[in-house]
Amino acid sequence: MIQRSWNRCYSFGFTPMDAVEDELLPDRQVLELLQENHALLCHVAAVFEKLTPSLRKSGQIALLVDRQGVVLHTRSDPDFDSQAKKLHLRVGANWHEKKKGTNAMGVALEEKMSVRIHGEQHFFVQNRFLTCAASPLFTPAGELAGAINISATRDQFHPFLSSLVQFIAESVQNRLLLEEVKHEHLITLKELEHTFNRLHTPLLTLDGDNRIIRANQAARRILGKDCVGKEFREKKGFVIESIVDHTRKIWRSVAVLTKDTARQPLHTFDRIAGSCPSLQSAKALAQKVAETDLSVLLLGETGTGKELFAQSIHSASLRARHPFIAVNCSAIPETIIESELFGYEGGAFTGAKAEGNIGKIEAAHQGTLFLDEIGDMSLRAQAALLRVLQEKVVTPVGSVKSKPVDVRIIAATNKDLREEIKANRFRADLYYRLKGIQITLPPLRKRSDVVELAEHLLGTMSGSAAITLSAEAQTKLRAYSWPGNVRELYSVLNQAVFLAEGNPIGPEHLQFETEEREEEHQQKVPSLPVLEKEAIEQSLRLARWNISKAARMLQISRNTLYRKMQEYKIFQP
Ligand SMILES: Nc1ncnc2c1ncn2[C@@H]1O[C@H](COP(=O)(O)OP(=O)(O)OP(=O)(O)O)[C@@H](O)[C@H]1O
């Protein structure tokens, strides 16, 4: 594959020592491409968003290119960002083979295969300090839509990234398929939103004659690459759901694999595990607020369970039978957030669908709209959202007609909104509208139930119910600082189950995102003698230097206290 790419480069008249083309598309054209690839962009941005914690300090950048090789979206390690920009790993640059010679994005688009291009395999010498993995992206109809790529300097690359880009590409393809299904009104929006969260589920749609109209990669692996257009013969393990359209005619079906990959219902309070008092009080408050229609603001670091809480509140509310629509405000590029939230009229802008599109707010009518990462919403979108909340109507982009909407808002952020207001990045009036009831979720490092939670999560992983945690592993779990919170705990355990091969999980199986964080954290833990000295000083202060009283507080004898005072050189001032 690489040799073929090199041959193509020679046929373009390139030689390895040539300077790499460094043109960027003008902003106007980039904007048009972003609008043209609106759906693809939203899905990729949402998936990249989940990568953000892992990208920190990784020296890596994730990119989406369109089918012509133009970079449409990037997410990178902030430390690598400026270097990446210099290297043209940025929006508007073109990484087609015809522009940048052999590189993973170019080859993946040309060969329509996943590929890794390491150092010297790049055609141009100038690019050889890079190493990149890319996977092509296909539309549900099987057409090339672009590619996902992860790049790093050659010393930073990990072979695992090749699997990761394939996984991302599959996830995005599933999301695209489900999006199309939505437009065909095959299943209700509410059901779809649940299904969106599932990534590797084989999905296909059938027409009234049981013929396959669309199939994602996972389904194609089971049914054959050329399954589209063929009759679907029921397979063991598939379940078929008949969908009734608005005329009450049964006309199409969605087939998914068996119970465990079937659509999951929304989370409910009983899924929230942990006995830590701070979590329990947040849960109790959320249960209480679920009975009302008040707005809720969920605060907490990434991965602390904000979406889990939002879904649970919705499931326990009177709106439970209506849609729960989640919008990740940071994942939607500013240019399209209004059309995403408010919908658009047919032909409202270049690339808009002729029949228009319903926005997320309207889709959540009578149900709950979950605005995740609200702190990242642009000021323009904040102003528009505030209007909706005040007037309870939406006006789709390009339309003059407003539609009444009835939604309950649950917003979430990991930012300090009051600080954002001070910095003029967040509107105070919107903050007070959203605030309603504020619930703060504790970060994992401040929770006392990490091991209990880990055991609960192990129980939910298929095939890992019997797996236990050794005492050393439990200590290691307690000592780590968990920057990615419960989501990180889940992924660490998932990997540990795999590494432990059925044996109890030991500390060696627990591989944290950055060991360095663990060390940093351990350095912050005061040693026992330091704690002991502090306790003695405190008790003496409280007891006004009455030794018997201080000894009682410390639950040690007076003699021991005297001895320790000498040892730590503690004297009455
Ligand atoms: N207390 C809990 N019990 C069981 N699972 C939990 C708990 N808290 C979080 N999780 C799980 O951890 C993962 C991350 O949770 P969730 O997506 O709700 O976090 P979040 O705060 O919304 O993250 P982000 O801010 O990054 O969107 C999910 O798989 C969720 O089910």
The ligand as a Gaussian input file, in Angstrom:
#p B3LYP/6-31G(d) Opt

LIG

0 1
 N      -21.822000       7.014000      40.607000
 C      -21.714000       6.331000      39.467000
 N      -22.105000       5.052000      39.415000
 C      -21.980000       4.325000      38.288000
 N      -21.476000       4.795000      37.142000
 C      -21.079000       6.075000      37.120000
 C      -21.180000       6.916000      38.274000
 N      -20.736000       8.137000      37.958000
 C      -20.357000       8.079000      36.661000
 N      -20.562000       6.846000      36.155000
 C      -20.244000       6.380000      34.793000
 O      -19.077000       7.095000      34.391000
 C      -19.145000       7.473000      33.024000
 C      -19.029000       8.955000      32.899000
 O      -20.207000       9.570000      33.412000
 P      -20.925000      10.787000      32.679000
 O      -20.788000      10.705000      31.190000
 O      -22.280000      10.909000      33.246000
 O      -19.970000      11.946000      33.219000
 P      -19.989000      13.501000      32.872000
 O      -19.721000      14.205000      34.147000
 O      -21.243000      13.845000      32.130000
 O      -18.734000      13.628000      31.931000
 P      -18.382000      14.812000      30.879000
 O      -18.360000      16.097000      31.654000
 O      -17.015000      14.424000      30.404000
 O      -19.424000      14.747000      29.836000
 C      -20.467000       6.921000      32.511000
 O      -20.225000       5.656000      31.928000
 C      -21.309000       6.783000      33.766000
 O      -22.311000       5.793000      33.618000

